[in-house]
Every structure is written in C-alpha cells, then in structure tokens.
Amino acid sequence: MTEMLSAAALAQAIRAGHLSPADVAERCLEAIAARESEVGAFASFDAEALRAAAQAPGLAATALAGLPVGIKDILDTVDFATERGSPLFAGYYPAADSAVVRMIARTGGLIAGKTVTTEFAFMQPSPTRNPRRLSHSPGGSSSGSAAAVAAGMLPIAIGTQTGGSVIRPASFCGVTGYKPSFKLLPVLGLKPFAWSLDTIGLFGAHVADVAFAMAAITGRDFDLDAETARPRFAVAKTMRAGLASDDAHAALEHAVRAAERAGAQVEVVELPPALEAGDAASAVVQAYEASLAMADEWDRHRDKLSPLLHAYLEEAQTTTPDAYDAARRAARKARNAQADLLAGFDALLTFSAPGEAPEGHATTGSPTFNRLWTLTGAPCVNVTGLTGATGLPIGVQAVGRFGRDRTALAAARFLERAVADA
C-alpha cells in the first residue's frame, strides 16, 4: 500500500527548503503511475502541466506551498473538462473556474486534475476502486478524491457532500474527510443537486492536514494547538444504530474508550426527537431541490440518465411544495435542537458509516449516518485508525457545533491521537 502524503508535513518541508514543489509533484506522479491504472481516481489529469506548474517561482512562500490538489469533477474548472460523471457533459469546458478552485490557485495550490465523481454526485457507482482493497467500494460520490488521497496520489483533494459523500468514502478508504460548516466554502461553480445541502469538503491523510489546507484556502485561523487539550465528547448512536454493523459498533466503542483513557470527558446522550426528525426531513429537502436542480436534464435528456438517477428523479417530481416547506421547518427545528444539545460539548461522536466498505461495486454504501448532519450544516470529521473484522478501515465521526469548525477539528485530532495510542 502506498503511503499517504501529509499536506502539513510536506508544506513545512517545502518552506524549510528540504523539498521543492517540484519534488512533491514528482512524488504524486510516481504514485499515480504506480496505482492509477487499477484505482481509477482521476477523470482527467495532465502530468506535464503539473510538472510545469510546480516550477513557478515563489510557491514555497504561499499558503499552500505549491501542493497538488485534486478537484472533484462536479466543480467547474477552465483547464480541465468538467464532465460531472455524465455523458451529457462529455468534453464540457466551462468559461470560469468555481470559486473554491480560484481560492486554491490564489493560495498556491496546483490544480493537479479532476477526480472521479459519481453521476451528478448521486449514487450510481463510479469506475473508481478502493485502494485499500480493489474488490470493495470506495464509497460515493467523492470516490475519486478519497481514493486519490488513500493511494498517496495527492496530499489534498476536494469533494462535496449532499448526503454522506465526504464522510462515507473517507471511512471506506481510511482517510480523513472533513465536511465544514455549511457555506464555509463557497459553492459557486458547483453543479447543484440540493442547494440547501450541497457542501464542499476536503480529504487528507490526517486531521492536521485538512485543518492546514482549510486554513490556507480560507485564510481563517485553524491553529489546533490553541484549542483545549481535553475535549468534552457527547456520544450518540441515533435511532438508526441498528443499521450499523457489529464492527461499526465496536469501532465507536473502542474510540470512546480511547478518548476516556486519554483524559477526555465523555457522556452518552440521546438525540432529541426534533433532531432525529431531521433525518426524514433531509430526504424530502433533497428530493424537492433535486427535481429542480436537475430540471433541464430531466425534461430534455432523461433517456441519458442512469436507471438509478432516472428512478430517483421520477419519484422526486412528486414532492410537493407543502411537503418541502414542512421539511424546511423541521430542518430549522433540528438545527436548533442540535445547538442546544451540543452547547456543553466540543463534539459528538457517532458512526461514520454502517461498517466496512461493501464488497463489490454495485453500491456506494449508505449515507444513513451522515445526512442528518449535512442537513444541520454541522462540521463533521471522519477520524481514522480503526478497522473491521476483515481489516478494512472503519471511521468514527466527530460532529461539531455549527460554525465551531476549529473546535470540532481539534476534538477530532485529539481522538485521532488517542486511537493511535490505544
């Protein structure tokens, strides 16, 4: 297995003069040459363009230090085709980069290529394979981004989450996935699926790496050392806990015990009914908004949609405005209930996914443990370091309070270290 690349460590080495951006680019290219043919993480890629970009002067002094970054192929890029996982957009080159791509470029990140997305970031499985075990799903819809980081091809990759498309593939592929608070990263230039839910996130090797990248891209303070050393964790298994495998339960319990041994305060909590109701509301919000976000594709080109997406959008057309408005009210109540619940905690610990990555490639897995937190807009981090019975990764999810991303990341890093030391 190729070793993952630490974005924070690489940037530090570049600034210290021990490495150059060109050196890092070559490391990425070596890993891509070794594994891309079997993993299939990239929708498009230009090795010579990356080599040339890495030679630009002054990169070492930038916030991202000239590190290569992968962009999920649901976000617009001028220099690479934006095909959105669909034949409807084959060969499509937009006139402008998405906002987050410009933010990355402005801060010294090198756009290495487009990573594979599922069709319109929905649930039709992509060609990407899980680098941890090629016979198993990498998750969706940010499959290419998670796989590229897991295979050591990139130190940072950008994904999106509407249901569970950052946290779930991060869990399956054994990488750190970070879904920031809603709207912390701008979605301008993103092909929307559900505008109240779509959130841009990051993949990296460790919590420190996604925190470093987020700080560099946004200009915000994500110094994790400024946070408390011993966080307060709530633990909740949700009403859907029966859908988690024995391995997932064991991983969560192991993480909780490790956190307690490391000195964290841990309290088991029940999610209030208003918060739990957000899970059903999420499905209604997504369906209604998808029926409009995909209106042109449905009205003009439905014969070119996958059977899975076709069936979903057909059903979504029946979602009424009244049902949508009721779901939005339920969502607001869920957000308020979550804020009240987490007022005394740094993060809530729960499942990242139902278990290990599914065998085969017929499904991307279930977002059942993610969509509620996407609806509430909470920052979420997949914490690595645990495995299931067959040796595949199983993550634990740290969910923070809305807008308290640095606190959530610091708590996740504490847990990451506690698990590693256990």
Secondary structure, DSSP 8 states (H G I E B T S, - for coil): ------HHHHHHHHHTTSS-HHHHHHHHHHHHHHHHHHH--EEEE-HHHHHHHTT-TTGGGSSSTT-EEEEETTB--SSS---TTSGGGTT---SS--HHHHHHHHTT-EEEEEE---GGGSSS--S---TT-TTB---SSSHHHHHHHHTTS-SEEEEEESSSTTHHHHHHHT-EEEE-STTSS--TTB--S-TTT-EEEEEESSHHHHHHHHHHHH-----GGGS-SS-EEEE---TTGGGS-HHHHHHHHHHHHHHHHTT-EEEE----HHHHHHHHHHHHHHHHHHHHHTHHHHHHHGGGS-HHHHHHHHHHTT--HHHHHHHHHHHHHHHHHHHHHGGG-SEEEEESSSSS--BSSS-----TTTHHHHHHT--EEEE---B-TTS-B--EEEE--TT-HHHHHHHHHHHHHHHHH-
